[in-house]
Amino acid sequence: MFGATLLGMAYIAEVCDHLRTLKLDFDTSPEAMKEAQWPLDAPLRGTRPNSKVTTLDVHMSPVHEADVAAVAAVLVGSFTSLSTILQNGKESTGTWRNVQDLLPTLYAEHDGNTLE
């Protein structure tokens, strides 16, 4: 599969600070995921998260169930306002829906809050 890596997407998020919606095919292959992962308890990378993107369309990009938490963590570190993940312009399902559903919990943890 050809597509942007999560690290490439994080770079786009940082440098395109007027971006509000992003539509990309993502490479979530094991090799690409290994590059993007860092321990969940590690400090965030030195990026400036994008605060304007609220919707991400991943087209038909696959994501494996085992990578849901890691993908969500990268998205939380890259976008401070992301709330919706679409697949080809439609509501996400399956593992991408699991990623979307995890975002509020990770945002709360990032902000030092807990969701009850």
C-alpha positions in Angstrom: 0.0 0.0 0.0 1.2 3.5 -0.8 0.3 6.4 1.5 1.5 8.9 4.0 3.1 7.5 7.1 1.9 8.7 10.4 5.1 10.5 10.9 4.5 12.3 7.5 1.0 13.1 8.6 2.3 14.6 11.9 4.7 16.8 9.9 1.8 18.0 7.7 -0.2 18.8 10.8 2.6 20.9 12.2 3.5 22.9 9.2 0.0 23.4 7.7 -1.4 25.3 10.7 -4.4 26.6 8.7 -5.5 23.1 7.7 -9.0 22.2 9.0 -9.7 18.9 7.3 -7.2 16.3 6.1 -7.9 13.5 3.6 -5.0 11.0 3.1 -4.4 7.3 2.6 -2.2 6.1 5.4 0.5 3.5 5.4 -0.1 1.6 8.7 2.1 -1.4 7.7 4.1 -2.9 10.6 7.2 -1.1 9.3 5.5 2.3 9.1 4.0 1.8 12.5 7.3 1.0 14.1 8.6 4.3 12.9 5.7 6.2 14.4 5.4 4.6 17.8 6.9 5.7 21.0 6.1 4.6 24.5 2.7 5.9 25.6 4.2 7.2 28.8 7.0 9.1 27.1 6.8 12.8 26.7 5.3 13.9 23.4 7.6 14.7 20.5 8.6 18.3 19.9 5.9 19.0 17.4 3.4 21.8 17.5 0.0 20.0 17.3 -2.5 21.3 14.8 -5.5 22.8 16.7 -7.8 23.3 13.7 -8.2 19.9 12.2 -11.4 18.3 13.5 -12.0 15.7 10.8 -9.6 13.2 9.3 -10.6 11.1 6.2 -8.5 8.0 6.0 -10.0 6.8 2.7 -9.6 3.0 2.6 -6.4 2.8 4.7 -6.3 -0.3 6.9 -5.4 -0.3 10.5 -4.8 -3.4 12.5 -6.6 -3.9 15.8 -3.2 -4.3 17.6 -2.2 -0.8 16.4 -5.4 1.1 17.4 -3.9 2.6 20.6 -0.7 3.5 18.9 -2.5 5.2 16.0 -4.8 7.1 18.3 -1.8 8.2 20.4 -0.1 9.6 17.3 -3.3 11.4 16.3 -3.7 12.9 19.7 -0.1 14.2 19.6 -0.7 15.7 16.2 -4.2 17.2 16.4 -5.6 18.8 19.5 -9.2 19.0 18.2 -9.6 15.9 16.2 -13.0 14.4 16.9 -14.1 12.7 13.6 -12.5 10.0 11.5 -14.1 9.3 8.2 -13.6 6.5 5.6 -14.2 7.7 2.1 -16.3 10.5 3.4 -18.5 8.3 5.5 -18.7 7.5 9.2 -15.8 5.2 10.2 -16.4 1.6 11.1 -14.3 -1.2 12.5 -10.8 -0.5 13.8 -10.9 3.2 12.6 -14.0 3.6 14.7 -12.1 2.1 17.6 -9.4 4.7 17.0 -12.0 7.5 17.0 -13.6 6.2 20.1 -10.3 6.2 22.0 -9.5 9.8 21.2 -11.5 11.4 24.0 -9.8 9.2 26.6 -6.4 10.0 25.3 -7.1 13.7 25.1 -8.3 13.6 28.8 -5.2 11.7 29.8 -3.0 14.1 27.9 -4.7 17.0 29.7 -4.3 15.3 33.1 -8.0 14.6 33.4 -9.8 11.3 33.6 -13.1 10.4 31.9 -15.6 8.7 34.2 
